[in-house]
Amino acid sequence: MSMISIGIVGGGAAGMAAAITAARQGARVTLLEGNMRVGKKLLSTGNGKCNLGNRKLDVSEYYCGQPERLERFLKQFGTDETVSFFQGIGVLLKEKNGYLYPACEQAAVVQDALRLEMRELHVYEITSCKVDAIKRNRRTGKITVQGNGESFTFDKVILACGGKAAPSTGSDGSGYELARMLGHSLVPVVPALVQLRCREDYLRSVAGVRADARISIYSDGACVAEERGELQITEYGLSGIPVFQISRVVNYLLAEGKEVEACVDFLPDYSPEEYDRLYASRELLLQGNRSVEEYFTGMLHKKLMAMLIRLSGLGANTDKEKAEERLLKKAYGLCRQWRLHIVGSNPFENAQVTAGGVPLAEVTDRLESLKAPGVYFAGEILDVDGKCGGYNLQWAWCSGYLAAMAATAREE
């Protein structure tokens, strides 16, 4: 029986996982990569430390049109399987609060280990090859792809081309065009895990300030998303993990033409009743000859509190006893409800991942195309995106493995 030939388009995390898995199953594997070297985007993950998985693996950490199907995929190749996979190629792992990293905390080591394993398995790499066309022969079932003026024909093809996030690493969205050539539709793509931009022009004075906060997103008068964590204020808007987590929700609302507002609570540990009592006790305790600025000292970061005082209409040097009570309460309230108008996000160049892509409804439970049998999908090209914490790489390993196992399975 002749070896099955597998073509893999894209040498990122999902593509390399697929290549290794297919080669282990005895397939003849050719990997086509547009960059000069595979795994370029992997080097920037986890701030260069490569957060490659998470012990708290749950479908609630993902956005997807069919979460029940995604959950079934993740159960087939979860965190334990990821740990075994990397231990099997010599990568020592460590955990930090459930987050998985290589023990040396170098993404380059993960990239090298994957490349070495592909070499040992005789995966044929063709780099600097940008695939720009794909076609399935209906008579033979063979799949032909074209890149750099050459044609390559395979028994099966796995599209692991990535999305549009971080195009400098090769993720330029070209995989979506290949999917369209095969008859697939696309869930509209937007940047995810990215900074948000605000209408307000007074943020320069607090740019760089970091604070534990709860951020709630409102649209049409309803709260549609909420996250808590370390918020970072920039001169143009908001950044930090909680902002990244909700950015895809914001971008889809903005794409629909909706008004979006962020409400920031800098004291999320206090209930409204506790906060009211805190104000009353502060009034009682902080008597004497104090300015407004001095009265609020100790509440929040100094620059942040100074900005909220200005927004309330108070002067920092005003005698607290002469300040209007309603303005003091307004400043106090802004500590819990600082509202900003969100007008957009930073572009794909700054995003860590892409939301949207080929819908799961258009692939089988083996990640095979329902439009073009013999073509499989893996990774970011599909409409699956996770939150920060190693979830997107987990999906890459999971989908790469499952697609390769399905593509190499012998037909009964």
Summary of the structure (lengths in Angstrom):
residues: 412
radius of gyration: 25.4
end to end distance: 13.6
largest distance: 91.9
contacts: 1452
relative contact order: 0.19
helix: 38%
strand: 27%
